[in-house]
Amino acid sequence: MRICIVTPGYLVSTPRVVKEADTLAEAGHEVTVLHTRGPLRQLAQWDEELFSRRPWKRVVVPWDRCRLEGNFHFWVGAVSEKLAQRLAPDGAFGAAWAAPAEFRAAPFLIAMTKKHRTDLFIGHYPVGLQAAGEAALLHGAKLAYDAEDLHIGEFGAEQSDEAALRHERARRIYRIESKWLSRCEYVTASSRGIARALRKVYGIPEPVVVYNTFAPSVAPPSERAEDGVLRLAWFSQRIGPGRGLEVLVEAVAQSSGVELHLRGMDSGGSIQALRTLWKKHTQEDRLHFLPRCAPDELVPWLAQNDVGVACELPNTWNHDLAASNKIFQYLAAGLPVLASPTKGQREVFGDSCEVAQFCDWSVEDVKAAISKLRSKTDPAAARRASRLLAAKFAVEAKNCLLSCIEKVKNP
């Protein structure tokens, strides 16, 4: 079957798209990924490296201010974005106006998607859904949607659609999703909590849960030698406020024999703020910051640590329900997980799991949890258990996705 996956992001910033495309291509489908390329040169370079080893096609819509086309898309897209936001900030004129208000390159991504004839369009993120929906309607093709997040729930802690839709951006996202979700052959979601919320908000059948992991590592990554130091690792696209890092830094600073390694791009001077917080408690050189790395380098780096930290805070509806990508990367690297007790993270591990240590996200509770992790007598067993769980989740995710595609082929 011919499948077109549409996303507004860089490939390296949307690992779920890459895993989905890999899985479908390996199952024998003809897969094309449409995505955009913005002005971040390092991410664009990593996209090239990532795609060079993939068994599927891709089409890039540039808005990177390079060459004539990229410049045109950048400036014309900027004007269309500002115009849409000014005239209909909440998407009041409909989904076609909401998409350019969400993303400046949306009109060009939609136009490119319409040029493709395929059997199934799969949208990622609301703008990708709008592009996929318009193309599917034009060509009489089938439509599907993957909800990596509860997008209307990204702007506040309100735990209902009525409250969430007080935010302008949530309302314009709602206009896109409400137009297309009922027309989808299937919808997938990255957690049960998000699936249930989508069912309630849009009145659709409950989406199929596909956790954010598809293929286990071919071989276990190498591990570091034991040296008596407990190394904690955390990563994300950006190191910023409101992510539980302040509590983590303070707790590690007050714990002896523990190092903390944070990987990501600095957001608004957060790295310096965390360094200052650290120095209030200790002058020891146990806090380390690293830049983002290429996707293929992430799991090998994680394997050089002892514990992965998933400290999401329930400061938005989505954060409370999501099962983040980092959890499954930690497991693939063989790391037990120190986690905050959000609903999404509890959902993945359950109430009792030997590879997860939950704690209320306060300094004293995190210090106590770190102490428990240090007292584990068999770290090798914890690594084996983490990888076994990663493999289990990967098989389940692959089977769920392929089952959805099979139902499209044979309704």
C-alpha positions in Angstrom: 0.0 0.0 0.0 1.2 3.6 -0.7 1.4 5.6 2.5 2.2 9.3 2.9 3.1 10.5 6.4 2.9 14.3 6.9 4.6 16.3 9.7 5.5 19.9 10.0 8.7 19.2 12.0 12.3 18.2 11.4 12.8 14.4 11.2 15.2 14.4 14.2 12.6 16.4 16.2 9.8 13.9 15.4 11.3 10.4 16.2 7.8 8.9 16.3 7.4 9.8 12.6 10.7 8.1 11.8 9.8 4.9 13.8 6.4 4.7 12.1 7.9 5.1 8.6 10.6 2.5 9.4 8.0 0.0 10.6 5.7 0.5 7.7 8.5 0.4 5.1 9.9 -2.8 6.6 6.4 -4.3 6.4 6.5 -3.8 2.6 4.6 -0.6 2.2 5.7 2.2 -0.1 6.2 5.0 2.3 6.9 8.7 1.7 7.4 11.2 4.5 6.6 14.9 3.9 8.2 17.4 6.3 9.6 20.9 6.5 13.1 22.3 6.9 13.5 25.5 8.9 16.6 27.7 9.6 18.2 25.5 12.3 21.2 24.2 10.3 22.3 21.5 12.8 18.9 19.8 12.8 18.8 20.0 9.0 22.2 18.3 8.8 21.1 15.6 11.2 18.0 15.1 9.1 20.2 14.4 6.0 22.3 11.9 8.0 19.2 10.2 9.4 17.4 9.9 6.1 20.5 8.5 4.3 20.0 5.2 6.1 16.2 4.9 5.8 14.2 2.5 3.5 11.6 5.1 2.5 11.3 8.3 0.5 10.9 11.8 1.7 9.9 15.2 0.4 11.1 18.4 2.1 9.3 21.8 2.1 12.0 24.4 2.9 11.4 27.6 4.8 15.1 28.0 5.8 15.8 31.3 4.1 18.3 29.5 1.8 17.9 29.9 -2.0 14.9 31.4 -3.6 12.2 28.8 -2.6 13.2 28.8 1.1 13.3 32.6 1.3 9.9 32.8 -0.4 8.3 30.3 2.0 9.9 32.0 5.0 8.7 35.6 4.3 5.4 34.8 2.7 4.7 32.3 5.4 5.5 34.9 8.1 3.0 37.2 6.5 0.3 34.6 6.3 1.0 33.5 9.9 0.6 37.0 11.3 -2.5 37.7 9.1 -4.2 34.5 10.3 -3.3 35.2 13.9 -4.5 38.8 13.7 -7.8 38.1 11.9 -8.7 34.8 13.6 -6.4 34.1 16.5 -8.7 31.2 17.7 -9.3 29.9 14.1 -12.8 31.3 14.0 -12.9 31.2 10.2 -12.3 27.4 10.2 -9.5 24.9 10.0 -8.1 26.3 6.8 -7.3 29.6 8.7 -6.2 27.8 11.9 -3.4 25.9 10.2 -1.4 28.9 9.0 -1.9 30.6 12.3 -0.3 27.5 13.9 2.7 27.3 11.6 4.1 29.7 9.0 5.0 27.0 6.5 1.6 25.3 6.7 0.2 26.6 3.3 3.3 25.2 1.5 3.2 21.9 3.3 -0.5 21.6 2.4 0.2 22.4 -1.2 3.0 19.9 -1.4 0.8 17.2 0.2 -1.9 17.7 -2.4 0.5 16.9 -5.2 0.9 13.3 -3.9 -1.5 10.6 -4.9 -1.5 7.8 -2.4 -3.8 5.2 -0.7 -3.4 6.5 2.9 -2.4 9.9 4.4 -1.3 9.9 8.0 -1.1 13.3 9.7 1.1 14.1 12.6 0.4 17.2 14.7 -2.6 19.4 13.9 -0.9 21.1 10.9 0.1 17.7 9.5 -3.5 16.5 10.0 -4.8 19.5 8.1 -2.4 18.8 5.2 -3.2 15.1 5.2 -7.0 15.8 5.4 -7.1 18.2 2.5 -5.0 15.9 0.3 -7.1 12.8 1.2 -10.3 14.7 0.4 -8.9 15.9 -2.9 -7.7 12.5 -4.1 -10.4 10.3 -2.5 -7.8 8.6 -0.3 -8.0 7.4 3.2 -7.0 9.4 6.3 -5.4 8.6 9.6 -4.0 10.6 12.5 -1.3 10.0 15.1 -1.7 12.0 18.3 1.6 12.1 20.0 0.2 14.6 22.5 -3.1 16.0 23.6 -2.6 19.2 21.7 -5.6 21.1 23.1 -4.2 20.3 26.6 -0.8 21.9 26.1 -1.6 25.4 27.4 -2.8 24.9 31.0 -3.4 22.4 33.7 -7.2 22.3 33.2 -8.3 18.7 33.0 -11.4 19.2 30.7 -12.0 20.3 27.2 -14.4 23.1 28.4 -11.6 24.6 30.5 -8.8 23.9 28.0 -10.7 25.7 25.2 -10.4 29.0 27.0 -7.0 29.3 25.4 -6.9 30.7 21.9 -4.4 28.2 20.5 -6.4 25.3 22.0 -9.5 26.6 20.1 -7.8 26.7 16.8 -6.3 23.3 17.3 -9.7 22.0 18.2 -11.1 23.4 14.9 -8.6 21.4 12.9 -9.0 18.1 14.9 -12.8 18.3 15.1 -13.0 18.7 11.3 -10.9 15.7 10.5 -10.8 13.1 13.3 -14.3 11.8 12.6 -13.2 11.2 9.0 -10.2 9.1 9.9 -10.0 5.4 9.3 -8.1 5.1 12.6 -6.5 7.4 15.2 -3.5 6.3 17.2 -2.4 7.9 20.5 0.8 7.7 22.6 -1.0 6.9 25.9 -4.2 5.5 27.2 -4.9 8.8 28.9 -4.6 10.7 25.7 -6.7 8.2 23.8 -9.5 8.5 26.4 -9.4 12.3 26.3 -9.6 12.3 22.5 -12.6 10.0 22.6 -14.4 12.3 25.1 -13.5 15.6 23.4 -14.3 14.6 19.8 -16.8 11.8 20.2 -14.7 9.3 18.2 -14.0 5.6 18.9 -11.2 5.3 21.4 -7.9 5.6 19.5 -5.4 2.7 19.4 -2.6 3.2 21.9 0.8 3.0 20.3 3.6 3.8 22.8 6.5 5.9 21.5 8.7 2.9 20.8 8.8 0.6 17.8 12.1 -1.3 17.4 14.4 -2.5 20.1 18.1 -2.1 19.7 19.7 -4.8 17.5 22.4 -5.3 20.1 22.7 -3.9 23.7 24.8 -0.7 23.8 28.1 -0.9 25.7 28.0 -0.1 29.4 30.4 1.9 31.5 32.6 0.3 34.2 31.3 0.5 37.7 33.1 3.2 39.7 30.9 3.7 42.8 29.3 6.9 41.3 25.6 6.9 40.5 25.2 8.8 37.2 21.7 10.3 36.5 20.8 11.3 32.9 18.0 13.5 31.5 17.6 14.7 27.9 15.1 16.7 25.8 15.1 19.0 22.9 15.5 22.0 25.3 16.7 22.6 28.9 14.1 25.0 30.2 11.9 26.0 33.2 8.8 24.2 34.4 10.2 20.7 33.7 11.1 19.6 37.2 14.9 20.2 36.7 15.2 22.7 39.5 14.1 20.1 42.1 16.3 17.5 40.5 19.4 19.7 40.5 18.9 20.7 44.1 18.3 17.1 45.2 21.4 15.8 43.4 23.6 18.7 44.7 22.6 17.5 48.3 23.4 13.8 47.5 26.9 12.6 47.8 28.4 10.3 45.1 25.9 11.2 42.5 26.4 12.9 39.1 23.8 14.6 37.0 24.1 14.8 33.2 21.6 17.0 31.3 21.4 17.0 27.5 19.5 19.6 25.4 19.6 23.1 24.0 19.6 26.0 26.4 16.2 27.8 26.6 16.2 31.4 27.9 19.3 31.1 30.1 18.1 28.1 32.0 21.5 26.4 32.1 23.0 29.4 33.9 20.1 29.5 36.3 20.5 25.8 37.1 24.3 26.2 37.6 23.6 29.1 40.1 21.1 26.9 42.0 23.7 24.1 42.1 26.4 26.3 43.5 24.1 27.4 46.4 24.5 23.8 47.7 27.9 22.5 46.6 31.0 23.5 44.7 31.6 19.9 43.5 31.9 19.3 39.8 29.1 16.8 39.5 26.6 18.7 37.3 27.2 18.4 33.5 25.4 20.0 30.5 25.7 18.5 27.0 24.3 19.8 23.7 21.7 17.9 21.7 23.1 14.9 19.8 22.1 13.1 16.6 19.4 10.5 17.3 21.6 7.5 16.6 24.0 8.7 19.3 21.4 9.0 22.1 21.0 5.4 23.3 24.7 4.7 23.3 25.2 7.8 25.4 22.4 6.9 27.8 23.9 3.5 28.3 27.0 5.2 29.9 24.8 6.3 32.8 23.0 4.4 35.6 19.5 6.0 35.9 17.2 7.9 33.5 15.2 10.7 34.9 11.6 11.4 33.7 10.6 14.4 35.8 7.6 15.6 33.8 5.3 17.9 35.9 1.5 17.9 35.6 1.5 21.6 34.9 -0.5 21.0 31.7 -3.3 18.5 30.9 -1.0 17.0 28.3 2.0 16.6 30.5 -0.1 14.8 33.0 -1.4 12.3 30.5 1.6 11.8 28.1 3.9 8.8 28.1 7.1 10.6 27.0 9.6 9.4 24.5 12.4 9.6 27.0 11.0 6.7 29.1 11.4 4.3 26.3 14.8 5.5 25.3 16.0 4.9 28.9 14.6 1.4 28.8 16.2 0.7 25.5 19.5 1.8 27.0 19.0 -0.5 29.9 18.4 2.1 32.5 16.0 2.0 35.4 13.9 5.2 35.6 13.4 7.8 38.3 10.0 9.2 37.6 7.5 11.8 38.7 4.1 10.3 39.3 2.1 11.8 36.4 -0.8 9.7 35.1 1.0 8.9 31.8 4.1 7.6 33.5 2.2 5.6 36.0 0.3 4.1 33.1 3.5 2.8 31.5 5.0 1.2 34.6 2.0 0.4 36.8 2.1 0.8 40.5 4.9 -1.7 41.1 7.7 -2.1 38.6 11.3 -3.1 39.3 12.7 -0.8 36.7 10.9 2.4 37.9 11.2 4.4 41.1 8.4 6.9 41.6 8.4 9.8 44.0 6.6 13.0 44.6 8.7 15.7 42.9 10.1 17.5 45.9 13.7 17.9 46.9 13.4 15.6 50.0 11.5 12.9 48.1 13.9 12.9 45.2 16.9 12.6 47.6 15.2 9.6 49.2 14.5 8.0 45.9 18.1 8.5 44.8 19.2 6.8 48.0 17.0 3.8 47.3 18.4 3.6 43.7 22.0 3.6 45.1 21.2 0.8 47.5 20.1 -1.6 44.7 22.5 -4.6 44.9 22.3 -5.9 41.3 22.4 -3.1 38.7 23.1 -5.7 36.0 19.7 -7.3 36.7 18.0 -3.9 36.5 19.6 -3.3 33.1 18.4 -6.7 31.8 14.9 -6.0 33.1 14.8 -2.6 31.5 15.8 -4.0 28.1 13.3 -6.8 28.3 10.5 -4.3 29.1 11.7 -2.1 26.1 11.5 -5.1 23.8 8.0 -6.0 25.0 6.7 -2.5 24.4 8.4 -2.4 21.0 6.7 -5.5 19.8 3.3 -4.4 21.1 3.7 -1.0 19.4 4.7 -2.5 16.1 1.8 -5.0 16.2 -0.7 -2.3 17.0 0.4 -0.1 14.2 0.4 -2.9 11.6 -3.0 -4.0 12.8 -4.3 -0.5 12.1 -2.9 -0.6 8.6 -4.3 -4.1 8.0 -7.8 -2.8 8.8 -7.4 0.0 6.3 -6.4 -2.5 3.6 -9.1 -5.0 4.5 -12.0 -3.1 6.1 
